Amino acid sequence: MRHRLFTLFFVLGALLSAHAALAQKSADIQAAFYAGDLARKAGEGDPVAATELGYLYQTGQDGLKKSYEQAFSYYQMAANEDYAEAETYLGFLYTNGLGTTQNYGMAVQWFNQAVAHGNVNAEYNLGNLYFLGNGVKQDYAKAVEYYRMAAETGKVEAEYALGTAYLEGKGVTKNDADAAKWLRLAADQGDARAERHMAELYKAGKGAQGTEANVASMFDLYKKAALKGDPDAQYNYAVMIETGAGGLTADIDTALKWYWKAANQGKPEAQHALGKAFYTGKGTQRDYRQAWFWFALAAKYSHKAGYNDDRDEAAEHVPAAELDADAVQVALWRPTH
């Protein structure tokens, strides 16, 4: 009976594997047919097909080997037909030196053409070039002009860029209310950076009326950004949890988990917080060697007053041989992302 069951399961497994292989083969055939059909249409002068095929080469999809050179060629074909999406992709490739020599001047040229044809992504990317001064004279006001064009159509990256421009007073008069307006729009679309900036506005009392509303909103936004992996948000979220800010229940165990996440991404304040926890034994077993390691990393990545002193104080409790070994680890340590 056992032999029969084993045979049955073996045959069933083989059939399932064969079915999966046939399904994959069928998918590969369909992908090859699709790519071939796009190539035929592109050769006949269809800019939409040429752009789609260029994107498949750029991303290595549908069985095509990734090739920025091939992508560039097909985008060029479509851009010569004044197809805005292809013009934008060409600008991207020129900006990043993919499939062609990096050339900011050519990127500006193609983004300008795409903007003239109404492409939102080109508006945002052209804004970036003006903001950084790549291929054009640096001009924050011009950058804001293009960011606004894209932001007004709901481009989340442009909403964030416009919000930070108002926050920093670059290209526009510094205005926290306008900054909050655009950052809120970006945050509502799930942009982690915008969520963190909005939380910081609430922290400064500039995001809502009333202290309780500010704290609740700040906590929610830091949490959202932290869950998306933003190390600054992870650190600030941990601080709120550790201290029980705004009437929250203090929870050192959860706070340490978030400090750990931020610390491993290279956030010095989180590294120092971990060092402090190990040094004092708060929420974890006291471990002077671990405390020294995290204090040393914090001092390496930040020049904040007191970080070196805390490192040196922890060193007094650690044998010299262990310090020498750990110093090598600190020198080799790199953030994870």
Secondary structure as a PSIPRED ss2 file (coil, helix, strand):
# PSIPRED VFORMAT (PSIPRED V4.0)

   1 M C   1.000  0.000  0.000
   2 R H   0.000  1.000  0.000
   3 H H   0.000  1.000  0.000
   4 R H   0.000  1.000  0.000
   5 L H   0.000  1.000  0.000
   6 F H   0.000  1.000  0.000
   7 T H   0.000  1.000  0.000
   8 L H   0.000  1.000  0.000
   9 F H   0.000  1.000  0.000
  10 F H   0.000  1.000  0.000
  11 V H   0.000  1.000  0.000
  12 L H   0.000  1.000  0.000
  13 G H   0.000  1.000  0.000
  14 A H   0.000  1.000  0.000
  15 L H   0.000  1.000  0.000
  16 L H   0.000  1.000  0.000
  17 S H   0.000  1.000  0.000
  18 A H   0.000  1.000  0.000
  19 H H   0.000  1.000  0.000
  20 A H   0.000  1.000  0.000
  21 A H   0.000  1.000  0.000
  22 L H   0.000  1.000  0.000
  23 A H   0.000  1.000  0.000
  24 Q H   0.000  1.000  0.000
  25 K H   0.000  1.000  0.000
  26 S H   0.000  1.000  0.000
  27 A H   0.000  1.000  0.000
  28 D H   0.000  1.000  0.000
  29 I H   0.000  1.000  0.000
  30 Q H   0.000  1.000  0.000
  31 A H   0.000  1.000  0.000
  32 A H   0.000  1.000  0.000
  33 F H   0.000  1.000  0.000
  34 Y H   0.000  1.000  0.000
  35 A H   0.000  1.000  0.000
  36 G H   0.000  1.000  0.000
  37 D H   0.000  1.000  0.000
  38 L H   0.000  1.000  0.000
  39 A H   0.000  1.000  0.000
  40 R H   0.000  1.000  0.000
  41 K H   0.000  1.000  0.000
  42 A H   0.000  1.000  0.000
  43 G H   0.000  1.000  0.000
  44 E C   1.000  0.000  0.000
  45 G C   1.000  0.000  0.000
  46 D C   1.000  0.000  0.000
  47 P H   0.000  1.000  0.000
  48 V H   0.000  1.000  0.000
  49 A H   0.000  1.000  0.000
  50 A H   0.000  1.000  0.000
  51 T H   0.000  1.000  0.000
  52 E H   0.000  1.000  0.000
  53 L H   0.000  1.000  0.000
  54 G H   0.000  1.000  0.000
  55 Y H   0.000  1.000  0.000
  56 L H   0.000  1.000  0.000
  57 Y H   0.000  1.000  0.000
  58 Q H   0.000  1.000  0.000
  59 T H   0.000  1.000  0.000
  60 G C   1.000  0.000  0.000
  61 Q C   1.000  0.000  0.000
  62 D C   1.000  0.000  0.000
  63 G C   1.000  0.000  0.000
  64 L C   1.000  0.000  0.000
  65 K C   1.000  0.000  0.000
  66 K C   1.000  0.000  0.000
  67 S C   1.000  0.000  0.000
  68 Y H   0.000  1.000  0.000
  69 E H   0.000  1.000  0.000
  70 Q H   0.000  1.000  0.000
  71 A H   0.000  1.000  0.000
  72 F H   0.000  1.000  0.000
  73 S H   0.000  1.000  0.000
  74 Y H   0.000  1.000  0.000
  75 Y H   0.000  1.000  0.000
  76 Q H   0.000  1.000  0.000
  77 M H   0.000  1.000  0.000
  78 A H   0.000  1.000  0.000
  79 A H   0.000  1.000  0.000
  80 N C   1.000  0.000  0.000
  81 E C   1.000  0.000  0.000
  82 D C   1.000  0.000  0.000
  83 Y C   1.000  0.000  0.000
  84 A H   0.000  1.000  0.000
  85 E H   0.000  1.000  0.000
  86 A H   0.000  1.000  0.000
  87 E H   0.000  1.000  0.000
  88 T H   0.000  1.000  0.000
  89 Y H   0.000  1.000  0.000
  90 L H   0.000  1.000  0.000
  91 G H   0.000  1.000  0.000
  92 F H   0.000  1.000  0.000
  93 L H   0.000  1.000  0.000
  94 Y H   0.000  1.000  0.000
  95 T H   0.000  1.000  0.000
  96 N H   0.000  1.000  0.000
  97 G C   1.000  0.000  0.000
  98 L C   1.000  0.000  0.000
  99 G C   1.000  0.000  0.000
 100 T C   1.000  0.000  0.000
 101 T C   1.000  0.000  0.000
 102 Q C   1.000  0.000  0.000
 103 N C   1.000  0.000  0.000
 104 Y H   0.000  1.000  0.000
 105 G H   0.000  1.000  0.000
 106 M H   0.000  1.000  0.000
 107 A H   0.000  1.000  0.000
 108 V H   0.000  1.000  0.000
 109 Q H   0.000  1.000  0.000
 110 W H   0.000  1.000  0.000
 111 F H   0.000  1.000  0.000
 112 N H   0.000  1.000  0.000
 113 Q H   0.000  1.000  0.000
 114 A H   0.000  1.000  0.000
 115 V H   0.000  1.000  0.000
 116 A H   0.000  1.000  0.000
 117 H C   1.000  0.000  0.000
 118 G C   1.000  0.000  0.000
 119 N C   1.000  0.000  0.000
 120 V H   0.000  1.000  0.000
 121 N H   0.000  1.000  0.000
 122 A H   0.000  1.000  0.000
 123 E H   0.000  1.000  0.000
 124 Y H   0.000  1.000  0.000
 125 N H   0.000  1.000  0.000
 126 L H   0.000  1.000  0.000
 127 G H   0.000  1.000  0.000
 128 N H   0.000  1.000  0.000
 129 L H   0.000  1.000  0.000
 130 Y H   0.000  1.000  0.000
 131 F H   0.000  1.000  0.000
 132 L H   0.000  1.000  0.000
 133 G C   1.000  0.000  0.000
 134 N C   1.000  0.000  0.000
 135 G C   1.000  0.000  0.000
 136 V C   1.000  0.000  0.000
 137 K C   1.000  0.000  0.000
 138 Q C   1.000  0.000  0.000
 139 D C   1.000  0.000  0.000
 140 Y H   0.000  1.000  0.000
 141 A H   0.000  1.000  0.000
 142 K H   0.000  1.000  0.000
 143 A H   0.000  1.000  0.000
 144 V H   0.000  1.000  0.000
 145 E H   0.000  1.000  0.000
 146 Y H   0.000  1.000  0.000
 147 Y H   0.000  1.000  0.000
 148 R H   0.000  1.000  0.000
 149 M H   0.000  1.000  0.000
 150 A H   0.000  1.000  0.000
 151 A H   0.000  1.000  0.000
 152 E C   1.000  0.000  0.000
 153 T C   1.000  0.000  0.000
 154 G C   1.000  0.000  0.000
 155 K C   1.000  0.000  0.000
 156 V H   0.000  1.000  0.000
 157 E H   0.000  1.000  0.000
 158 A H   0.000  1.000  0.000
 159 E H   0.000  1.000  0.000
 160 Y H   0.000  1.000  0.000
 161 A H   0.000  1.000  0.000
 162 L H   0.000  1.000  0.000
 163 G H   0.000  1.000  0.000
 164 T H   0.000  1.000  0.000
 165 A H   0.000  1.000  0.000
 166 Y H   0.000  1.000  0.000
 167 L H   0.000  1.000  0.000
 168 E H   0.000  1.000  0.000
 169 G C   1.000  0.000  0.000
 170 K C   1.000  0.000  0.000
 171 G C   1.000  0.000  0.000
 172 V C   1.000  0.000  0.000
 173 T C   1.000  0.000  0.000
 174 K C   1.000  0.000  0.000
 175 N C   1.000  0.000  0.000
 176 D H   0.000  1.000  0.000
 177 A H   0.000  1.000  0.000
 178 D H   0.000  1.000  0.000
 179 A H   0.000  1.000  0.000
 180 A H   0.000  1.000  0.000
 181 K H   0.000  1.000  0.000
 182 W H   0.000  1.000  0.000
 183 L H   0.000  1.000  0.000
 184 R H   0.000  1.000  0.000
 185 L H   0.000  1.000  0.000
 186 A H   0.000  1.000  0.000
 187 A H   0.000  1.000  0.000
 188 D H   0.000  1.000  0.000
 189 Q C   1.000  0.000  0.000
 190 G C   1.000  0.000  0.000
 191 D C   1.000  0.000  0.000
 192 A H   0.000  1.000  0.000
 193 R H   0.000  1.000  0.000
 194 A H   0.000  1.000  0.000
 195 E H   0.000  1.000  0.000
 196 R H   0.000  1.000  0.000
 197 H H   0.000  1.000  0.000
 198 M H   0.000  1.000  0.000
 199 A H   0.000  1.000  0.000
 200 E H   0.000  1.000  0.000
 201 L H   0.000  1.000  0.000
 202 Y H   0.000  1.000  0.000
 203 K H   0.000  1.000  0.000
 204 A C   1.000  0.000  0.000
 205 G C   1.000  0.000  0.000
 206 K C   1.000  0.000  0.000
 207 G C   1.000  0.000  0.000
 208 A C   1.000  0.000  0.000
 209 Q C   1.000  0.000  0.000
 210 G C   1.000  0.000  0.000
 211 T H   0.000  1.000  0.000
 212 E H   0.000  1.000  0.000
 213 A H   0.000  1.000  0.000
 214 N H   0.000  1.000  0.000
 215 V H   0.000  1.000  0.000
 216 A H   0.000  1.000  0.000
 217 S H   0.000  1.000  0.000
 218 M H   0.000  1.000  0.000
 219 F H   0.000  1.000  0.000
 220 D H   0.000  1.000  0.000
 221 L H   0.000  1.000  0.000
 222 Y H   0.000  1.000  0.000
 223 K H   0.000  1.000  0.000
 224 K H   0.000  1.000  0.000
 225 A H   0.000  1.000  0.000
 226 A H   0.000  1.000  0.000
 227 L H   0.000  1.000  0.000
 228 K C   1.000  0.000  0.000
 229 G C   1.000  0.000  0.000
 230 D C   1.000  0.000  0.000
 231 P H   0.000  1.000  0.000
 232 D H   0.000  1.000  0.000
 233 A H   0.000  1.000  0.000
 234 Q H   0.000  1.000  0.000
 235 Y H   0.000  1.000  0.000
 236 N H   0.000  1.000  0.000
 237 Y H   0.000  1.000  0.000
 238 A H   0.000  1.000  0.000
 239 V H   0.000  1.000  0.000
 240 M H   0.000  1.000  0.000
 241 I H   0.000  1.000  0.000
 242 E H   0.000  1.000  0.000
 243 T H   0.000  1.000  0.000
 244 G C   1.000  0.000  0.000
 245 A H   0.000  1.000  0.000
 246 G H   0.000  1.000  0.000
 247 G H   0.000  1.000  0.000
 248 L C   1.000  0.000  0.000
 249 T C   1.000  0.000  0.000
 250 A C   1.000  0.000  0.000
 251 D C   1.000  0.000  0.000
 252 I H   0.000  1.000  0.000
 253 D H   0.000  1.000  0.000
 254 T H   0.000  1.000  0.000
 255 A H   0.000  1.000  0.000
 256 L H   0.000  1.000  0.000
 257 K H   0.000  1.000  0.000
 258 W H   0.000  1.000  0.000
 259 Y H   0.000  1.000  0.000
 260 W H   0.000  1.000  0.000
 261 K H   0.000  1.000  0.000
 262 A H   0.000  1.000  0.000
 263 A H   0.000  1.000  0.000
 264 N H   0.000  1.000  0.000
 265 Q C   1.000  0.000  0.000
 266 G C   1.000  0.000  0.000
 267 K C   1.000  0.000  0.000
 268 P H   0.000  1.000  0.000
 269 E H   0.000  1.000  0.000
 270 A H   0.000  1.000  0.000
 271 Q H   0.000  1.000  0.000
 272 H H   0.000  1.000  0.000
 273 A H   0.000  1.000  0.000
 274 L H   0.000  1.000  0.000
 275 G H   0.000  1.000  0.000
 276 K H   0.000  1.000  0.000
 277 A H   0.000  1.000  0.000
 278 F H   0.000  1.000  0.000
 279 Y H   0.000  1.000  0.000
 280 T H   0.000  1.000  0.000
 281 G C   1.000  0.000  0.000
 282 K C   1.000  0.000  0.000
 283 G C   1.000  0.000  0.000
 284 T C   1.000  0.000  0.000
 285 Q C   1.000  0.000  0.000
 286 R C   1.000  0.000  0.000
 287 D C   1.000  0.000  0.000
 288 Y H   0.000  1.000  0.000
 289 R H   0.000  1.000  0.000
 290 Q H   0.000  1.000  0.000
 291 A H   0.000  1.000  0.000
 292 W H   0.000  1.000  0.000
 293 F H   0.000  1.000  0.000
 294 W H   0.000  1.000  0.000
 295 F H   0.000  1.000  0.000
 296 A H   0.000  1.000  0.000
 297 L H   0.000  1.000  0.000
 298 A H   0.000  1.000  0.000
 299 A H   0.000  1.000  0.000
 300 K H   0.000  1.000  0.000
 301 Y H   0.000  1.000  0.000
 302 S C   1.000  0.000  0.000
 303 H C   1.000  0.000  0.000
 304 K C   1.000  0.000  0.000
 305 A C   1.000  0.000  0.000
 306 G C   1.000  0.000  0.000
 307 Y H   0.000  1.000  0.000
 308 N H   0.000  1.000  0.000
 309 D H   0.000  1.000  0.000
 310 D H   0.000  1.000  0.000
 311 R H   0.000  1.000  0.000
 312 D H   0.000  1.000  0.000
 313 E H   0.000  1.000  0.000
 314 A H   0.000  1.000  0.000
 315 A H   0.000  1.000  0.000
 316 E C   1.000  0.000  0.000
 317 H C   1.000  0.000  0.000
 318 V C   1.000  0.000  0.000
 319 P C   1.000  0.000  0.000
 320 A H   0.000  1.000  0.000
 321 A H   0.000  1.000  0.000
 322 E H   0.000  1.000  0.000
 323 L H   0.000  1.000  0.000
 324 D H   0.000  1.000  0.000
 325 A H   0.000  1.000  0.000
 326 D H   0.000  1.000  0.000
 327 A H   0.000  1.000  0.000
 328 V H   0.000  1.000  0.000
 329 Q H   0.000  1.000  0.000
 330 V H   0.000  1.000  0.000
 331 A H   0.000  1.000  0.000
 332 L H   0.000  1.000  0.000
 333 W C   1.000  0.000  0.000
 334 R C   1.000  0.000  0.000
 335 P C   1.000  0.000  0.000
 336 T C   1.000  0.000  0.000
 337 H C   1.000  0.000  0.000
